């Protein structure tokens, strides 16, 4: 009799748990969502996050609070998210740096991108561009290469951090051209831009959206974009491929949640963000910032992450890159 009672109690407990979980999913979201950006304010990730978070709040009927937690190429933000409840109320904007580069670059990484996160959706696909401060006597990629090769190891390359988007683009450029420079990693794009603008650094690869205002005001010079065709946002900037045929480097933004977030909540987040990405004003604004909206399912985003993990592991190994 006791065994029967125990089984009935266990069944009732399981039923209560399922009912509670179903109710949680049904009412989601009923309070603000924290949108973690694993970089300081001022960079392209911050711009994209705020551009999408505002209309997302209207779609879901709850505030979406952008929370910048920069440091260690996104590790600080990633650790915060992995320690958050898997209830859908904390999500993180990610780049290949956090999901595909760090695992290859850092031996004792504090998180596992596959085990510790639930992919939600790919937001964008975008390219970056190569910029120099105006004191650098080069007006195009060919002139820069000639200058850099005449001063091997003298040029200073600023980046938002080792393994960041701009750094990986620079490493790819370096592997294709043999150029030598001194890499100066910062804790985010904001500090790197400050010193590039101030003349302490010579060159930087960064998102077109974050640097274009400086280019158009004459404070920076753009040498080339990393796509195979010229940017719709800045058609006056040539592609690097026009000087180095076949050169291409693209990146993406995406959203992840803590692992074990209920699939139904992940699906709700995916659908809500997809609705935002379809808004004409969002598509147009992202296009003006040289980013293309993507969307797609969580499974499609998971496959992209897995594919990039292999790709960047190869780049890190071939380049001999070390975490700094």
ZAVEX-445057 format. One line per 8 residues: number of its first residue (from 1); their letters; for each residue x, y, z of N, C-alpha, C. Coordinates in steps of 0.2 Angstrom, whole numbers, plus 5000, padded with zeros to 4 digits. Each point is the difference from the previous one (the first is absolute). Example, Ala and Ser with C-alpha at 12.3 -4.5 7.8 and 13.67 -1.06 7.14 Angstrom:
1) as) 5066,4972,5039,4996,5006,5000,5004,5006,5000  4998,5005,4996,5004,5006,5001,4996,5005,5003
This chain:
1) xxxxxxxx) 5004,4994,5000,4996,5006,5000,5004,5006,5000  5006,5000,5004,5004,5006,5000,5003,5001,4993  5002,4995,4997,5003,5001,4993,4995,5003,4995  4994,4998,5001,4995,5003,4995,4999,5008,5002  5000,5001,5007,4999,5007,5002,5006,5004,4997  5006,4997,5001,5006,5004,4997,5000,5001,4993  4997,4995,4996,5000,5001,4993,4994,5005,4998  4995,5000,5004,4995,5005,4998,5002,5007,5002
9) xxxxxxxx) 5004,5001,5006,5003,5006,5001,5005,5003,4995  5004,4995,4998,5005,5002,4994,4996,5002,4994  4995,4997,4998,4996,5001,4994,4997,5007,5001  4997,5002,5006,4997,5006,5001,5005,5006,5000  5006,4998,5003,5006,5005,5000,5002,5002,4992  5001,4995,4996,5002,5000,4993,4994,5004,4997  4994,4999,5001,4995,5003,4997,5000,5008,5002  5001,5001,5006,5000,5007,5002,5006,5004,4997
17) xxxxxxxx) 5005,4996,5000,5006,5004,4996,4999,5001,4993  4997,4995,4997,4998,5002,4992,4995,5005,5000  4995,5000,5004,4995,5005,5000,5003,5007,5001  5005,5000,5005,5003,5007,5002,5004,5002,4994  5004,4995,4997,5004,5002,4994,4996,5003,4994  4994,4996,4999,4996,5002,4995,4997,5007,5001  4998,5002,5006,4998,5006,5002,5005,5006,4999  5007,4998,5001,5005,5004,5000,5001,5002,4992
25) xxxxxxxx) 5000,4995,4996,5000,5001,4993,4995,5004,4997  4993,4999,5003,4994,5003,4997,5001,5008,5001  5002,5002,5006,5000,5007,5002,5006,5003,4998  5005,4997,4997,5006,5003,4998,4999,5005,4994  5003,5006,5001,5004,5003,5006,4995,5004,5004  5001,5000,5006,4996,5005,5004,5004,5005,5004  5006,5000,4999,5004,5005,5003,5006,5002,4995  5004,5005,5002,5005,5002,4995,5005,4995,4998
33) xxxxxxxx) 5003,5000,4994,5005,4996,4998,5007,5003,5000  5005,4997,5002,5007,5003,5000,5003,4997,4994  5003,5005,4996,5003,4999,4994,5008,5001,5001  5004,4995,5001,5007,5002,5002,5004,5001,4993  5004,5005,5000,5005,5001,4995,5007,4999,5003  5004,4995,4998,5006,4998,5003,5006,5005,4998  4998,5006,4998,5005,5005,4999,4998,5007,5003  5005,5005,5001,4998,5006,5003,4996,5004,4995
41) xxxxxxxx) 4996,5005,5002,4996,5005,4996,5005,5003,4994  4997,5001,4994,5003,5004,4995,5002,4996,4994  5000,4994,5000,5002,4996,4995,4994,4998,4996  5001,4996,4994,4995,4998,4996,4995,4995,5003  5002,4996,5005,4995,4995,5003,4995,5004,5004  5003,5006,5003,4995,5004,5004,4995,5003,4996  5002,5003,4994,4996,5003,4996,4994,4995,4997  5002,4994,4998,4996,4995,4997,4995,4998,5006
49) xxxxxxxx) 5002,4999,5006,4996,4998,5005,4995,5005,5002  5001,5006,5000,4995,5006,5002,4995,5001,4994  5003,4999,4994,4995,5000,4994,4995,4995,5000  5002,4994,5003,4995,4995,5000,4996,4999,5006  5003,5002,5006,4997,4999,5006,4994,5005,5001  5000,5006,4997,4994,5005,5001,4994,4997,4997  5000,4998,4993,4994,4997,4997,4998,4994,5003  5005,4996,5003,4998,4993,5003,4996,5001,5006
57) xxxxxxxx) 5002,5006,5004,4996,5001,5006,4992,5001,4998  4999,5004,4994,4993,5001,4998,4997,4993,4998  5004,4996,4997,4997,4994,4998,4998,4995,5005  5004,5000,5005,4999,4995,5006,4996,5003,5006  4999,5007,5000,4996,5003,5005,5004,5001,5006  5007,4999,5000,5004,5001,5006,5006,5004,4999  5003,5003,5004,5006,5004,4999,5006,4995,4998  5004,5002,4996,5006,4996,4998,5006,5004,5002
65) xxxxxxxx) 5004,4998,5006,5005,5004,5002,5007,4998,4998  5003,5005,4996,5007,4998,4998,5005,5001,5005  5004,4995,5002,5004,5000,5005,5007,4998,4998  5005,5005,4999,5007,4999,4998,5004,4997,5005  5003,4994,4999,5004,4997,5004,5007,4998,4996  5004,5005,4999,5006,4998,4996,5006,4997,5004  5004,4997,4996,5006,4998,5003,5002,4993,4998  5007,4999,4998,5003,4994,4999,4996,4997,4993
73) xxxxxxxx) 4999,5004,4995,4997,4998,4994,4994,4996,5001  4996,5003,5004,4993,4997,5001,4999,4995,5006  5006,4998,5003,4999,4995,5005,4997,5002,5006  5001,5007,5002,4996,5002,5006,4993,5000,4999  4997,5002,4994,4993,5000,4999,4997,4993,4999  5004,4996,4997,4998,4993,4999,5000,4996,5007  5004,5002,5005,5000,4997,5006,4994,5002,5004  4998,5006,4999,4994,5003,5004,4994,4996,4997
81) xxxxxxxx) 5000,4999,4994,4994,4997,4997,4999,4993,5002  5006,4996,5000,5000,4993,5001,4997,4999,5008  5002,5005,5004,4998,5000,5007,4993,5003,5001  4996,5002,4995,4993,5002,5001,4995,4995,4999  4994,5001,5003,4995,4995,5000,4998,4998,4992  4999,4994,4998,4998,4998,4994,4992,5001,4998  4998,5006,5001,4993,5002,5000,4998,5004,4994  5005,5002,4996,4999,5005,4994,5000,5007,5002
89) xxxxxxxx) 5001,5002,5006,5001,5007,5002,5007,5003,5000  5005,4996,4998,5006,5002,4998,5003,4997,4994  5001,5004,4995,5003,4998,4994,5006,5004,4998  5004,4998,4996,5007,5003,4998,5001,5001,4993  5002,5006,4997,5002,5000,4993,5007,4998,5000  5001,4995,4995,5006,4997,4999,5003,5001,4993  5006,5000,4999,5004,5000,4994,5004,4993,4999  5003,4999,4994,5004,4994,5000,5005,5000,5005
97) xxxxxxxx) 5003,5006,5003,5005,5000,5005,4998,4996,5006  4994,5001,5002,4998,4996,5007,4998,4993,4998  4997,4998,4995,4998,4993,4999,5005,4996,4996  5004,5003,4996,5004,4996,4995,5008,5001,5001  5002,5006,5002,5007,5002,5000,5003,4998,5007  4996,5003,5005,5003,4998,5007,5001,4993,5002  4996,4995,4998,5002,4993,5001,5006,4998,4997  5002,5003,4995,5006,4998,4996,5006,5004,5003
105) xxxxxxxx) 4999,5006,5003,5005,5004,5002,5002,5000,5007  4995,4998,5005,5001,5000,5007,5000,4992,5003  5005,4998,5002,5001,4993,5003,4995,4999,5006  4999,5004,5004,4996,4999,5006,4994,5005,5000  4996,5000,4994,4994,5004,5000,4995,4999,5005  4998,5005,5003,4995,4999,5005,4993,4998,4998  4999,4999,4994,4993,4998,4998,5001,4995,4994  4995,4996,4998,5000,4996,4994,4995,5003,4996
113) xxxxxxxx) 5001,5002,4994,4995,5003,4996,4994,4995,4998  5002,4994,4999,4995,4995,4998,4996,4998,5007  5003,4998,5005,4997,4998,5006,4996,5005,5004  5003,5006,5000,4997,5005,5005,4995,5005,4997  4999,5000,4993,4995,5004,4997,4995,4997,4996  4994,5003,4999,4995,4998,4995,5000,5005,4995  5002,4998,4994,4999,5005,4994,4993,5002,4999  4999,5007,4999,4993,5002,4999,4999,5002,4993
121) xxxxxxxx) 5004,5005,4997,4999,5002,4993,5006,5004,4998  5002,4999,4993,5005,5004,4997,4997,5007,4998  5003,5005,5002,4997,5007,4999,5002,5003,4993  5007,5000,4999,5002,5003,4994,5006,4996,4997  5002,5003,4994,5006,4998,4997,5003,5006,4998  5007,5001,5001,5003,5007,4999,5007,4999,4998  5003,5005,4997,5007,5000,4999,5003,5006,5004  5007,5000,5000,5003,5005,5003,5005,5004,4995
129) xxxxxxxx) 5003,5005,5002,5004,5004,4996,5007,5002,5003  5005,5002,4996,5006,5001,5002,5001,5008,5001  5002,5003,5005,5001,5007,5001,5007,5002,5003  5002,5005,4998,5006,5003,5002,4999,5007,5003  5004,5003,5004,5000,5007,5002,5003,5004,4994  4998,5006,4999,5002,5004,4994,5007,5001,5000  5004,4999,5006,5007,5001,5000,5004,4995,4996  4996,4994,4999,5004,4994,4996,4999,5002,4993
137) xxxxxxxx) 5006,5000,4997,5001,5002,4993,4998,4995,4995  4993,4998,5000,4998,4995,4996,4993,5001,4998  4998,5000,4994,4993,5002,4998,4996,4994,4997  5003,4994,5000,4997,4994,4998,5004,4994,5002  4997,4994,4999,5003,4994,5003,5007,4999,4997  5001,5001,4994,5007,4999,4997,5005,5004,5003  4998,5007,5001,5005,5004,5003,5002,4998,5007  4995,4998,5003,5001,4998,5007,5004,4994,5001
145) xxxxxxxx) 4999,4995,4995,5005,4994,5000,5007,5002,4999  5001,5005,4995,5007,5002,4998,5003,5003,5006  4996,5005,5004,5002,5003,5006,5002,4995,5005  4995,4996,5002,5001,4995,5005,5006,4996,4999  5001,4997,4994,5006,4996,4998,5007,5004,5000  4999,5006,4999,5006,5004,5001,5002,5001,5007  4995,4999,5005,5002,5001,5007,4997,4994,5004  5003,4994,4998,4998,4994,5003,4999,5000,5008
153) xxxxxxxx) 4994,4999,5003,4999,5000,5007,5000,5007,5003  5000,5005,4996,4999,5007,5003,4993,5002,5001  4996,4998,4995,4993,5002,5000,4996,4998,5006  4996,5004,5003,4996,4998,5006,4993,4998,4999  4998,4994,5001,4993,4998,4998,4996,5000,5007  4995,5004,5000,4995,5000,5006,4994,4995,4999  4998,4997,5005,4994,4996,4999,4996,5000,5007  4994,4998,4999,4995,5000,5006,5002,4994,5005
161) xxxxxxxx) 5005,4996,4998,5003,4995,5005,5002,4994,4996  5005,4996,5002,5002,4994,4997,4994,4995,4998  4999,4999,4994,4995,4995,4998,4994,5004,4998  4999,5006,5001,4994,5004,4998,4999,5000,4993  4995,5003,4997,4998,5000,4993,5006,5004,4996  5001,5006,5002,5006,5003,4997,5006,4997,5000  5002,4997,5005,5006,4996,5001,5001,4994,4995  4994,4996,5000,5000,4995,4995,5000,5002,4993
169) xxxxxxxx) 4997,5005,4998,5001,5003,4994,5007,5002,4998  5003,5003,5005,5007,5002,4999,5005,4994,4999  4998,4995,5004,5005,4994,5000,4999,4997,4993  4993,5000,4997,4999,4997,4994,5004,5004,4994  5000,5006,5001,5003,5005,4996,5008,4999,5000  5002,4999,5006,5007,4998,5001,5002,4994,4997  4996,4995,5001,5002,4993,4997,5000,5000,4992  4996,5005,4997,4999,5000,4993,5006,5005,4997
177) xxxxxxxx) 5003,5004,5004,5004,5005,4997,5007,4999,5003  5001,4997,5006,5007,5000,5003,5002,5006,5003  4995,5005,5001,5002,5007,5004,5001,4998,5007  5005,5004,5003,5002,5000,5007,4998,5006,5003  4997,4999,5006,4998,5006,5004,5000,4998,5008  5000,5005,5004,4999,4999,5007,4993,5000,5002  4997,4995,5003,4993,5000,5002,4999,5003,5007  4996,5005,5000,4998,5003,5007,4993,4999,5001
185) xxxxxxxx) 4999,4994,5004,4993,4999,5002,4997,5005,5006  4994,5002,4999,4996,5004,5005,4995,4996,5003  4996,5003,5005,4995,4996,5003,4993,5001,4996  5000,5003,4995,4994,5002,4996,5002,5005,4994  4995,5000,4995,5002,5004,4995,5000,5008,5001  4997,5002,5006,5000,5007,5001,5006,5003,5002  5004,4996,5004,5007,5002,5002,5005,5000,4994  4999,4995,4996,5004,4999,4994,4999,5006,4995
193) xxxxxxxx) 4994,5002,4999,4998,5005,4996,5003,5007,5002  5000,5001,5007,5002,5006,5003,5008,5001,4998  5003,4994,5001,5008,5001,4999,5001,5000,4992  4996,4997,4996,5001,5000,4993,4999,5007,4998  4995,5003,5002,4998,5007,4999,5005,5005,5002  5003,4998,5006,5005,5005,5003,5007,4999,4997  5001,4995,4995,5006,4999,4997,5005,4995,5004  4998,4998,5005,5005,4995,5004,5000,4993,4996
201) xxxxxxxx) 4995,4999,4997,5000,4993,4996,4999,5002,4992  5002,4995,4996,5000,5002,4993,4994,4997,4996  4998,4994,5001,4996,4996,4996,4995,4996,5005  4994,4999,4997,4995,4996,5004,4995,4998,4995  4998,4993,5001,4994,4997,4997,4994,5001,5004  4995,5003,4998,4994,5000,5004,4993,5001,4996  4995,4999,5003,4993,5000,4996,5000,5007,4997  4997,5000,4994,4999,5006,4996,4996,5005,5004
209) xxxxxxxx) 4995,4997,5003,4995,5004,5003,5003,5004,5006  5005,4997,5003,5003,5004,5006,5005,5005,4998  5003,5000,4994,5005,5004,4998,4998,5005,4994  4995,4999,4997,4998,5004,4994,4999,5007,5002  4997,5002,5006,5000,5007,5002,5006,5004,5000  5005,4996,5002,5007,5003,5001,5003,5001,4993  4999,4995,4995,5002,5000,4994,4997,5007,4996  4994,5000,5001,4996,5006,4996,5002,5007,5003
217) xxxxxxxx) 5002,5000,5006,5002,5006,5003,5008,5001,4999  5003,4996,4997,5007,5001,4998,5005,4998,5006  4998,4997,5005,5004,4998,5006,5003,4993,4999  4998,4996,4995,5003,4994,4999,4999,4999,4992  5005,4995,4998,5000,4999,4992,4998,4992,5000  4995,4999,4995,4998,4993,4999,5004,4997,4994  5003,4995,5001,5004,4997,4994,4996,4995,4996  4996,4996,5004,4996,4995,4996,4996,4996,5005
225) xxxxxxxx) 4994,4997,4997,4996,4996,5004,5001,4993,4998  4998,4995,5004,5002,4993,5000,4995,4996,4996  4995,5003,4997,4995,4996,4996,5003,4999,4992  4996,4996,4997,5002,4999,4993,4997,5006,4995  4995,5003,5003,4997,5006,4996,5000,5006,5005  5000,5006,4997,5000,5006,5004,4994,5001,5004  5001,5003,5006,4995,5001,5005,4994,5004,4997  4994,4998,5001,4994,5005,4998,5000,5006,5005
233) xxxxxxxx) 5003,5000,5006,5000,5005,5004,5005,5005,4999  5006,4998,4996,5006,5004,4999,5003,4998,4993  4996,5001,4995,5003,4997,4993,5006,5004,4998  5002,5005,5003,5006,5004,4998,5006,4996,5003  4999,4996,5005,5006,4996,5002,5001,4994,4996  5006,4999,4997,5001,4994,4996,5001,4994,5005  4999,4994,4997,5001,4994,5003,5007,4998,5000  5003,4996,5006,5006,4998,5000,5002,4995,4994
241) xxxxxxxx) 4994,4997,4998,5001,4995,4994,5002,5004,4994  4999,5006,4999,5002,5004,4994,5007,5000,5000  5004,5000,5005,5007,5000,5000,5003,4993,5001  4996,4996,5004,5002,4993,5001,4994,4995,4998  5000,4998,4994,4995,4996,4997,4998,4994,5004  4994,4999,5002,4997,4994,5004,5000,5002,5007  5003,5005,5003,5000,5001,5007,4993,5001,5002  4998,4997,5005,4993,5001,5003,5000,4998,5008
249) xxxxxxxx) 4996,5004,5004,5000,4998,5007,4993,5003,5002  4996,4995,5002,4993,5002,5003,4999,4998,5007  4995,5003,5003,4999,4999,5007,4992,5000,5001  4998,4998,5007,4993,5001,5001,4999,5002,5007  4994,5002,5002,4997,5001,5007,4995,4995,5001  4999,4997,5006,4995,4995,5002,4998,5001,5007  4995,4997,5002,4997,5000,5007,5000,4993,5003  5003,4999,5006,5000,4994,5003,4997,5001,5007
257) xxxxxxxx) 4997,4994,5003,4998,5000,5007,5003,4995,5004  5000,5000,5007,5003,4995,5004,4997,4993,4997  5005,4995,5001,4998,4993,4998,4994,4998,5005  4996,4996,4998,4994,4997,5003,4994,5005,5001  5001,5006,4996,4994,5004,4999,4995,4996,4996  4994,4999,5003,4995,4996,4996,4999,5002,4993  5000,4994,4996,4999,5001,4993,4994,5005,4998  4995,4999,5003,4994,5004,4999,5002,5008,5001
265) xxxxxxxx) 5004,5001,5005,5001,5008,5001,5006,5002,4994  5004,4995,4999,5005,5002,4994,4996,5001,4994  4995,4996,4999,4996,5001,4994,4996,5007,5000  4998,5002,5006,4996,5006,5000,5005,5006,4999  5006,4999,5003,5005,5006,4999,5002,5000,4992  5001,4994,4997,5002,5000,4993,4994,5003,4996  4994,4999,5001,4995,5002,4996,4999,5008,5001  5001,5002,5006,4999,5007,5002,5006,5004,4996
273) xxxxxxxx) 5006,4998,5001,5006,5003,4997,4999,5000,4992  4998,4994,4997,4999,5000,4993,4995,5005,4998  4995,5001,5004,4995,5005,4998,5003,5007,5000  5004,5002,5004,5004,5006,5000,5005,5001,4994  5003,4994,4999,5005,5000,4994,4996,5001,4993  4994,4999,5000,4996,5001,4994,4997,5007,4999  5000,5004,5006,4998,5007,4999,5004,5004,4995  4997,5003,4996,5003,5004,4994,5005,5005,5003
281) xxxxxxxx) 4998,5004,5006,5005,5005,5003,5006,4997,5003  4999,4993,5002,5006,4997,5003,5005,4998,4995  4997,4997,4994,5004,4997,4995,5003,5006,4996  4997,5006,5000,5003,5005,4996,5006,5003,5005  4999,5001,5006,5005,5002,5004,5006,4996,5001  4999,4993,5000,5005,4996,5000,5004,5000,4994  4996,5000,4994,5004,5001,4993,5004,5006,5000  4997,5006,5003,5004,5006,5000,5007,4999,5004
289) xxxxxxxx) 5000,4995,5005,5005,4999,5004,5005,4994,4997  4998,4998,4994,5004,4995,4996,4999,4993,5003  4994,4999,5003,4998,4993,5003,4994,4998,4996  4999,4993,4999,4994,4997,4997,4997,4996,5005  4993,5001,5000,4996,4996,5005,5000,4993,4998  5000,4995,5004,5000,4993,4998,4994,4996,5003  5000,4999,5007,4994,4997,5003,5002,4992,5000  4994,4996,4999,5001,4993,4999,4999,4997,5007
297) xxxxxxxx) 5000,4993,5000,4998,4996,5006,5006,4999,5005  4999,4998,5006,5005,4999,5005,5005,4995,4997  4997,4994,4997,5004,4995,4997,5005,5002,4995  4998,5005,4996,5004,5003,4994,5006,5004,5003  4998,5003,5006,5005,5004,5003,5006,4996,5003  4997,4994,5003,5005,4995,5003,5004,4997,4995  4998,4999,4994,5004,4997,4995,5006,5005,4998  4998,5007,4999,5004,5005,4999,5006,5000,5005
305) xxxxxxxx) 4998,5000,5006,5005,5000,5005,5005,4995,5000  4997,4994,4999,5004,4994,4999,5005,5000,4995  4998,5002,4994,5004,5001,4994,5006,5005,5001  4998,5006,5003,5005,5005,5002,5005,4998,5005  4998,4995,5004,5005,4998,5005,5006,4996,4997  4998,4996,4994,5006,4997,4997,5004,5005,4996  4996,5005,4997,5004,5005,4995,5005,5004,5004  4998,5002,5006,5004,5005,5004,5005,4996,5004
313) xxxxxxxx) 4999,4994,5001,5005,4996,5003,5006,4999,4996  4998,4999,4993,5006,5000,4995,5004,5006,4999  4996,5006,5001,5004,5007,4999,5004,5001,5006  4997,4998,5006,5004,5001,5006,5007,4996,5000  4999,4993,4998,5006,4996,5000,5005,5002,4995  4997,5002,4994,5005,5002,4994,5004,5006,5002  4996,5005,5003,5003,5006,5002,5005,5000,5006  4999,4995,5004,5004,5000,5006,4997,5005,5005
321) xxxx) 4994,5002,5000,4997,5005,5004,5000,4998,5007  5002,5005,5005,5000,4998,5007,4995,5005,5003  4997,4998,5006,4995,5004,5004,5005,5005,5003  4998,5006,5001,5004,5006,5003,4996,5003,5006
